Amino acid sequence: MLSCRASVLSQIIMTEESPLVNQKVPVVQVLASNIDEVWPSLVHSIKYSSFIALDLELSGLGDRKNLMRKHYTSTSAQRNFQRSVDDRYTGIVEAAKTRSVLALGVSCWRVTRDEPEPEYYVQTYNILLLSRDNFMVEPDALQFLVEHGFDFNKQYKDGVSYTPSTEDMIVFKEKKAPEPVRDLFAAILQAKCPVITHNGLIDLAFLYQSFYAPLPPTMSIFVADLQDMFKSGILDTKCVAEYLIRETATYLEYLFKKSKKRLSDAAAAGKAHISLSFSEHKAIKQWVNLVECFASNASSGKELCETYANHGYCKEGKNCAKSHDVDEAINGHDRKSKKRKMENKQPIVRSKTSDGEAVDTGCHRAGVDAFMTGFIVANYAMYLKSHPKKAAGEEDEETKKKSSKKSHYQSRDNHMSVTLEENRDIPLPLVLDPCRRAVNCLTLSGKNIPLKVMKSAFVKPSAAHMRQQHEIAKKNNK
């Protein structure tokens, strides 16, 4: 597929002593001042992708209660509640219409070899964005981004401008200003490959509202539009982790480092694992940042914060006296797990700066998080291929023990089995086929079953979506 592969790729070298630890991931920074220069590479990467991982940085989400609204019903004996998906969607729409996308991460994964061990060629972009419309910001969201290296001065000075969707705007016609981000999103839709997200319902809603069309009035119409937009399917890594793999924790950094550890263990044991190659981006090298995604921090020696270890969040933040080290959390979970037959078989390889300070792994930046999302799904697909019972939804002895303690697994399994039948005709690349049961399923926090991205027989796609599809097709035929 790549005739001059050796000259344009930088191959990850696996060693038993330190697999991945010294590998840096190239991330192209896309700005208003360089988008014309970067654009050909970006569009080419999207066009030839086997799958594309996306991630957004947002100015806020609004009141969390609106995203987790509860519908109450009362009886003479007790008061029950159930979470209303439609009410939750109303909260998501409100957030998407009033908040802004600050950065878009696009990680393009191309399969260069399917079997026996998949190889991928990866190109990742971090696109800094600036809305032309007024938008709301939330101090907590901005503080979080600043703590993780987001440069708001650069965003306001050099962010790529975009105009969010409104009811009266005519997209792709009579533009008052260039809209490269809308053209980029149209290119992703035209690539006709699976899109990978992490906990992606909110991201998909923001993508739709910001770069496509006004969000439809109901969740049922929205998922009908999504199914038609992404004909090769959507994969949510949080959904795969919860319903197929059944990880102890499912936040992004945990899943990435757990996947890295599984890959390292497999490489050290001589077992099948994925391999990655990266572009040198010679033509746009000045815009490339090398990020130490695979590095780990030196052990802090502190007691582990269980809240952060399990959820990836602690209200104390940096003021917490306990350790927020994800590698330590994974080690702790592995020690507690009865499934692990050999504890501490291989120690985690750590790297640190000369003065012992923490290594910046780039987590919580859109481009890096998009890469992590793609890395997780590629490794999960490999893991499920080597664990066919998990991929097929069949219970092994350990899963049966878990299921006896958590009866909701059965409802999940029944739901995912039905989903598998519905997904058989979705054109997935061969390497992702072990994840087929989770295609077009999005995690709903607080729910035992995921949201299915599937058009109801009683719901039609929105008129705005149909108009957009027509305009995109018309533009491409010129």
C-alpha positions as CSV (number, residue, x, y, z in Angstrom):
1,M,0.0,0.0,0.0
2,L,2.9,2.4,0.8
3,S,5.6,2.0,-1.8
4,C,8.2,4.1,0.0
5,R,7.1,3.1,3.5
6,A,10.6,2.9,4.9
7,S,11.5,6.4,4.0
8,V,8.3,8.1,5.3
9,L,7.5,6.1,8.4
10,S,9.0,5.9,11.8
11,Q,8.4,2.4,13.1
12,I,7.8,1.7,16.8
13,I,10.5,-0.7,18.0
14,M,9.3,-3.2,20.5
15,T,11.8,-4.4,23.1
16,E,11.3,-6.7,26.1
17,E,12.9,-4.2,28.4
18,S,10.9,-1.0,27.5
19,P,8.2,-1.5,24.8
20,L,6.8,1.9,23.7
21,V,8.3,3.8,26.6
22,N,10.6,6.0,24.5
23,Q,8.2,6.4,21.6
24,K,6.8,9.9,20.9
25,V,3.6,10.5,19.0
26,P,3.7,13.3,16.3
27,V,0.7,15.6,16.5
28,V,0.2,18.3,13.9
29,Q,-1.0,21.6,15.3
30,V,-3.5,23.2,13.0
31,L,-4.1,26.9,13.2
32,A,-5.7,29.7,11.2
33,S,-2.2,30.8,10.1
34,N,-1.2,27.4,8.7
35,I,-4.4,25.6,7.7
36,D,-3.8,26.3,4.0
37,E,-0.4,24.6,4.3
38,V,-1.6,21.7,6.4
39,W,-5.0,21.2,4.6
40,P,-3.7,18.8,1.8
41,S,-2.1,16.4,4.3
42,L,-5.2,16.5,6.6
43,V,-7.7,15.8,3.8
44,H,-5.5,13.0,2.4
45,S,-5.2,11.4,5.8
46,I,-9.0,11.4,6.3
47,K,-9.7,10.1,2.8
48,Y,-7.5,7.0,3.2
49,S,-8.3,6.2,6.8
50,S,-9.5,2.8,7.9
51,F,-11.1,4.5,10.9
52,I,-11.0,7.9,12.4
53,A,-10.9,8.8,16.1
54,L,-12.3,12.1,17.2
55,D,-12.2,14.1,20.4
56,L,-13.3,17.6,21.4
57,E,-12.4,20.2,24.0
58,L,-15.4,22.3,25.0
59,S,-16.0,25.6,26.9
60,G,-18.4,23.8,29.2
61,L,-21.4,21.4,29.4
62,G,-23.8,23.5,31.5
63,D,-25.6,22.2,34.5
64,R,-24.7,18.5,34.9
65,K,-28.2,18.0,36.3
66,N,-29.6,18.8,32.8
67,L,-27.4,16.0,31.3
68,M,-28.6,13.6,34.0
69,R,-32.2,14.7,34.4
70,K,-34.5,12.4,36.5
71,H,-38.1,11.8,35.8
72,Y,-40.0,11.0,39.0
73,T,-43.0,8.8,39.5
74,S,-44.8,8.5,42.8
75,T,-46.9,5.7,44.4
76,S,-48.5,5.5,47.8
77,A,-45.7,3.2,49.0
78,Q,-42.6,4.7,47.5
79,R,-41.1,7.2,45.2
80,N,-39.2,5.9,42.2
81,F,-37.2,7.6,39.5
82,Q,-36.0,6.8,36.1
83,R,-33.6,8.7,34.0
84,S,-35.3,10.2,30.9
85,V,-33.2,9.9,27.8
86,D,-35.3,12.6,26.0
87,D,-34.9,15.0,28.9
88,R,-31.2,14.3,28.9
89,Y,-31.1,15.1,25.2
90,T,-32.8,18.4,25.8
91,G,-29.9,19.3,28.2
92,I,-27.3,18.2,25.6
93,V,-28.9,20.4,22.9
94,E,-29.0,23.4,25.2
95,A,-25.3,22.9,26.0
96,A,-24.3,22.5,22.3
97,K,-26.2,25.6,21.3
98,T,-24.7,27.8,24.1
99,R,-21.1,26.5,24.5
100,S,-18.3,26.2,22.1
101,V,-15.8,23.7,20.6
102,L,-12.4,25.0,21.5
103,A,-10.3,22.2,19.8
104,L,-11.0,19.2,17.6
105,G,-8.7,16.2,17.6
106,V,-8.6,14.0,14.5
107,S,-6.5,10.8,14.6
108,C,-6.5,8.9,11.3
109,W,-5.7,5.2,11.4
110,R,-4.9,3.3,8.2
111,V,-4.5,-0.5,8.2
112,T,-1.3,-1.5,6.4
113,R,-1.5,-5.1,7.4
114,D,-4.5,-7.1,8.7
115,E,-3.1,-10.4,9.8
116,P,-1.6,-12.1,11.7
117,E,-0.6,-9.0,13.7
118,P,-2.3,-5.7,12.6
119,E,-0.1,-2.8,11.6
120,Y,-1.4,0.8,11.5
121,Y,-0.1,4.0,9.9
122,V,-1.3,6.9,12.2
123,Q,-1.6,10.6,11.5
124,T,-3.0,12.9,14.2
125,Y,-4.1,16.5,14.1
126,N,-5.0,19.0,16.9
127,I,-7.2,21.8,15.4
128,L,-7.5,24.9,17.5
129,L,-10.9,26.5,17.0
130,L,-12.6,29.8,17.6
131,S,-16.4,30.3,17.2
132,R,-17.5,33.5,15.4
133,D,-20.7,33.6,17.6
134,N,-20.8,34.5,21.3
135,F,-20.7,31.5,23.6
136,M,-20.7,30.7,27.3
137,V,-17.6,29.6,29.2
138,E,-17.4,27.8,32.5
139,P,-14.6,28.6,35.0
140,D,-14.3,24.9,36.0
141,A,-13.9,23.8,32.3
142,L,-11.3,26.6,31.6
143,Q,-9.3,25.9,34.7
144,F,-9.2,22.2,33.8
145,L,-7.9,23.0,30.3
146,V,-5.3,25.4,31.6
147,E,-4.0,22.8,34.0
148,H,-3.6,20.5,31.1
149,G,-1.7,22.9,28.9
150,F,-4.4,24.5,26.8
151,D,-3.2,27.9,25.4
152,F,-6.1,30.3,25.3
153,N,-3.9,33.2,24.1
154,K,-3.1,31.1,21.0
155,Q,-6.7,30.1,20.6
156,Y,-8.0,33.6,20.5
157,K,-5.1,34.8,18.3
158,D,-4.8,31.9,15.9
159,G,-7.8,29.6,16.2
160,V,-9.5,28.4,13.1
161,S,-12.8,30.3,12.9
162,Y,-16.2,28.5,12.4
163,T,-19.8,29.5,12.5
164,P,-22.2,27.2,14.6
165,S,-25.4,26.1,12.9
166,T,-28.5,28.2,13.1
167,E,-32.0,27.5,11.8
168,D,-31.8,30.1,9.0
169,M,-28.2,29.5,7.8
170,I,-27.7,27.8,4.4
171,V,-24.6,25.6,4.8
172,F,-22.3,25.2,1.8
173,K,-24.2,28.0,0.0
174,E,-23.5,31.7,-0.1
175,K,-20.9,31.6,2.7
176,K,-20.2,34.9,4.3
177,A,-16.8,33.6,5.4
178,P,-14.7,30.5,4.7
179,E,-15.8,27.4,6.7
180,P,-12.8,25.0,6.6
181,V,-14.1,23.1,9.7
182,R,-17.4,22.4,8.0
183,D,-15.6,21.2,4.9
184,L,-13.4,19.0,7.2
185,F,-16.4,17.4,8.8
186,A,-17.9,16.8,5.4
187,A,-14.7,15.1,4.4
188,I,-15.0,12.8,7.5
189,L,-18.5,11.9,6.5
190,Q,-17.4,11.2,2.9
191,A,-14.6,9.0,4.0
192,K,-17.2,6.3,4.8
193,C,-15.1,4.7,7.5
194,P,-16.0,4.0,11.2
195,V,-15.7,6.9,13.6
196,I,-14.3,6.2,17.1
197,T,-15.2,8.2,20.2
198,H,-14.9,7.9,23.9
199,N,-18.1,8.5,25.8
200,G,-19.1,10.1,22.5
201,L,-22.8,11.1,22.8
202,I,-22.0,14.7,23.8
203,D,-19.1,15.0,21.3
204,L,-21.3,13.8,18.5
205,A,-24.0,16.4,19.4
206,F,-21.5,19.2,19.5
207,L,-20.0,18.1,16.1
208,Y,-23.5,18.1,14.6
209,Q,-24.5,21.5,16.0
210,S,-21.2,23.2,15.4
211,F,-20.2,21.9,12.0
212,Y,-23.2,20.3,10.3
213,A,-26.8,21.5,11.1
214,P,-29.0,22.6,14.0
215,L,-29.7,19.6,16.3
216,P,-33.1,18.0,15.7
217,P,-35.8,18.3,18.4
218,T,-35.7,14.7,19.7
219,M,-33.1,12.0,20.5
220,S,-34.9,9.6,18.2
221,I,-34.4,11.9,15.2
222,F,-30.9,12.6,16.2
223,V,-29.8,8.9,16.3
224,A,-31.6,8.4,12.9
225,D,-29.5,11.2,11.4
226,L,-26.3,9.7,13.0
227,Q,-27.0,6.3,11.6
228,D,-27.4,7.8,8.1
229,M,-24.3,10.1,8.5
230,F,-21.9,7.4,9.7
231,K,-22.8,4.4,7.5
232,S,-19.7,2.5,8.5
233,G,-20.7,2.8,12.1
234,I,-19.7,4.5,15.4
235,L,-17.6,2.8,18.1
236,D,-17.5,4.2,21.6
237,T,-14.5,3.0,23.5
238,K,-16.2,3.5,26.8
239,C,-19.0,1.2,25.6
240,V,-16.5,-1.4,24.5
241,A,-14.7,-1.2,27.8
242,E,-17.9,-1.5,29.9
243,Y,-20.0,-4.0,27.9
244,L,-17.4,-6.2,26.2
245,I,-14.1,-6.0,28.1
246,R,-15.7,-5.1,31.5
247,E,-12.9,-3.0,32.7
248,T,-12.6,-2.0,36.4
249,A,-12.6,1.7,35.4
250,T,-13.5,3.3,32.0
251,Y,-12.1,6.9,31.9
252,L,-9.9,7.6,28.9
253,E,-6.5,7.8,30.5
254,Y,-7.1,4.6,32.4
255,L,-8.2,2.7,29.2
256,F,-5.2,4.0,27.3
257,K,-2.6,3.0,29.9
258,K,-4.3,-0.3,30.5
259,S,-4.2,-0.9,26.7
260,K,-0.5,0.1,26.7
261,K,0.2,-2.3,29.5
262,R,-1.6,-5.2,27.7
263,L,0.4,-4.5,24.5
264,S,3.7,-4.3,26.4
265,D,2.9,-7.6,28.2
266,A,2.0,-9.3,24.9
267,A,5.2,-8.1,23.2
268,A,7.3,-9.2,26.1
269,A,5.7,-12.7,26.1
270,G,6.0,-13.0,22.3
271,K,2.3,-12.9,21.8
272,A,0.3,-11.2,19.0
273,H,0.0,-7.4,19.3
274,I,-0.5,-4.4,17.1
275,S,2.3,-2.3,15.7
276,L,2.2,1.4,14.8
277,S,3.9,3.6,12.3
278,F,3.9,7.4,12.1
279,S,4.4,9.9,9.4
280,E,7.4,12.2,9.5
281,H,5.3,15.0,8.1
282,K,8.3,16.4,6.3
283,A,6.4,19.0,4.3
284,I,4.8,20.5,7.5
285,K,7.4,19.5,10.0
286,Q,7.5,22.9,11.7
287,W,3.9,22.3,12.9
288,V,4.5,18.9,14.5
289,N,4.7,18.4,18.2
290,L,6.2,15.2,19.6
291,V,4.1,14.0,22.6
292,E,5.3,11.5,25.2
293,C,1.9,9.6,25.3
294,F,3.5,6.4,26.3
295,A,5.7,7.7,29.1
296,S,4.8,7.0,32.8
297,N,5.6,9.2,35.8
298,A,7.9,8.1,38.6
299,S,6.1,6.7,41.5
300,S,5.0,9.3,44.0
301,G,5.1,7.0,47.0
302,K,1.7,8.5,48.1
303,E,-1.4,6.5,49.1
304,L,-3.6,6.0,46.1
305,C,-6.7,8.2,45.8
306,E,-9.4,5.6,45.2
307,T,-11.9,8.1,43.9
308,Y,-9.5,9.2,41.1
309,A,-8.4,5.6,40.5
310,N,-11.9,4.5,39.9
311,H,-13.5,7.5,38.1
312,G,-10.6,9.7,36.8
313,Y,-11.9,12.6,38.8
314,C,-11.4,13.9,42.3
315,K,-13.1,17.1,43.6
316,E,-9.9,18.0,45.4
317,G,-8.0,18.2,42.1
318,K,-4.3,19.1,42.5
319,N,-4.9,19.8,46.2
320,C,-5.6,16.1,46.9
321,A,-2.9,14.7,49.2
322,K,-3.2,11.3,47.7
323,S,-1.8,10.0,44.4
324,H,-3.6,10.4,41.1
325,D,-1.2,8.2,39.2
326,V,-3.1,6.1,36.7
327,D,-0.3,3.5,36.4
328,E,-0.5,2.9,40.2
329,A,-4.3,2.6,39.9
330,I,-4.0,-0.1,37.2
331,N,-1.4,-1.9,39.3
332,G,-3.7,-1.8,42.3
333,H,-6.7,-3.1,40.3
334,D,-4.6,-5.8,38.8
335,R,-3.4,-7.0,42.3
336,K,-7.0,-7.2,43.4
337,S,-8.2,-9.0,40.3
338,K,-8.6,-12.8,40.6
339,K,-8.4,-13.1,36.8
340,R,-4.7,-12.2,36.9
341,K,-2.9,-15.5,37.3
342,M,0.6,-14.0,37.8
343,E,0.8,-10.8,39.8
344,N,3.5,-8.3,39.1
345,K,5.0,-10.5,36.3
346,Q,6.5,-7.5,34.6
347,P,7.0,-4.1,36.3
348,I,5.8,-1.0,34.7
349,V,8.6,0.8,32.8
350,R,8.6,4.4,34.0
351,S,10.4,7.5,32.6
352,K,11.0,10.8,34.3
353,T,12.7,14.0,33.9
354,S,16.2,14.5,35.4
355,D,14.8,16.3,38.4
356,G,12.1,13.7,39.0
357,E,9.2,15.9,37.9
358,A,6.1,14.4,36.2
359,V,6.3,13.8,32.5
360,D,3.7,15.7,30.4
361,T,1.9,12.9,28.4
362,G,-0.5,15.4,26.7
363,C,-3.6,13.8,28.1
364,H,-6.8,16.1,27.9
365,R,-5.6,17.8,24.7
366,A,-7.9,17.1,21.8
367,G,-5.3,15.7,19.4
368,V,-3.7,13.5,22.0
369,D,-7.0,12.2,23.3
370,A,-8.1,11.4,19.8
371,F,-4.9,9.3,19.3
372,M,-5.5,7.6,22.7
373,T,-9.1,6.8,21.6
374,G,-7.8,5.1,18.4
375,F,-5.1,3.3,20.2
376,I,-7.6,1.9,22.7
377,V,-10.0,0.5,20.1
378,A,-7.1,-1.0,18.0
379,N,-5.9,-2.8,21.1
380,Y,-9.4,-3.9,22.2
381,A,-10.0,-5.4,18.8
382,M,-6.8,-7.4,19.1
383,Y,-7.6,-8.4,22.6
384,L,-11.1,-9.5,21.7
385,K,-9.7,-11.5,18.7
386,S,-7.6,-13.5,21.1
387,H,-10.5,-13.8,23.5
388,P,-13.3,-15.0,21.2
389,K,-15.7,-15.8,24.1
390,K,-15.7,-12.1,25.2
391,A,-16.2,-11.0,21.6
392,A,-19.1,-13.4,21.1
393,G,-20.6,-12.5,24.5
394,E,-20.2,-16.0,25.9
395,E,-19.4,-16.1,29.6
396,D,-16.3,-17.7,31.0
397,E,-16.0,-18.8,34.6
398,E,-14.8,-15.4,35.9
399,T,-17.5,-13.6,34.0
400,K,-20.1,-15.9,35.5
401,K,-18.9,-15.0,39.0
402,K,-19.2,-11.4,38.2
403,S,-22.6,-11.8,36.7
404,S,-23.9,-13.6,39.9
405,K,-22.9,-10.4,41.8
406,K,-24.1,-7.9,39.2
407,S,-27.4,-9.1,37.6
408,H,-27.5,-6.1,35.3
409,Y,-24.8,-7.8,33.2
410,Q,-27.5,-10.2,31.8
411,S,-29.6,-7.3,30.5
412,R,-26.5,-5.8,29.0
413,D,-25.6,-9.1,27.3
414,N,-29.1,-9.6,25.9
415,H,-29.0,-6.1,24.5
416,M,-25.6,-6.5,22.9
417,S,-26.6,-9.8,21.4
418,V,-29.5,-8.1,19.6
419,T,-27.2,-5.3,18.6
420,L,-24.8,-7.9,17.0
421,E,-27.6,-9.1,14.7
422,E,-28.4,-5.6,13.7
423,N,-24.8,-4.7,12.9
424,R,-23.9,-7.7,10.7
425,D,-24.2,-5.6,7.5
426,I,-22.2,-2.6,8.6
427,P,-18.9,-2.5,6.6
428,L,-16.3,-2.6,9.3
429,P,-12.6,-3.1,8.4
430,L,-11.5,-6.6,9.3
431,V,-9.3,-5.5,12.2
432,L,-12.3,-4.0,14.0
433,D,-14.7,-6.9,13.4
434,P,-14.2,-8.4,17.0
435,C,-15.8,-5.2,18.3
436,R,-18.9,-5.5,16.1
437,R,-21.2,-6.1,19.0
438,A,-20.6,-2.6,20.3
439,V,-21.0,-0.8,17.0
440,N,-23.5,2.0,17.0
441,C,-23.9,1.8,20.8
442,L,-23.2,4.9,22.9
443,T,-22.7,4.9,26.7
444,L,-25.4,6.6,28.8
445,S,-24.1,7.4,32.2
446,G,-26.3,5.9,34.9
447,K,-27.9,3.5,32.5
448,N,-27.3,-0.3,32.4
449,I,-27.7,-0.5,28.6
450,P,-26.2,1.8,26.0
451,L,-28.1,4.1,23.6
452,K,-28.5,2.4,20.2
453,V,-27.8,4.5,17.1
454,M,-30.5,3.0,15.0
455,K,-33.3,4.6,13.1
456,S,-36.8,3.6,14.3
457,A,-39.4,2.5,11.8
458,F,-41.6,5.4,13.0
459,V,-38.9,8.1,12.7
460,K,-37.5,9.8,9.6
461,P,-34.2,11.6,9.4
462,S,-34.5,15.4,9.8
463,A,-35.0,17.7,6.9
464,A,-31.8,19.6,7.8
465,H,-29.8,16.4,7.7
466,M,-31.2,15.5,4.3
467,R,-30.5,18.9,2.9
468,Q,-26.9,18.7,4.2
469,Q,-26.4,15.3,2.6
470,H,-27.7,16.7,-0.7
471,E,-25.4,19.7,-0.5
472,I,-22.3,17.7,0.3
473,A,-23.0,15.2,-2.5
474,K,-23.6,18.2,-4.9
475,K,-20.3,19.8,-3.9
476,N,-18.3,16.7,-4.4
477,N,-19.8,16.1,-7.9
478,K,-18.6,19.5,-9.1
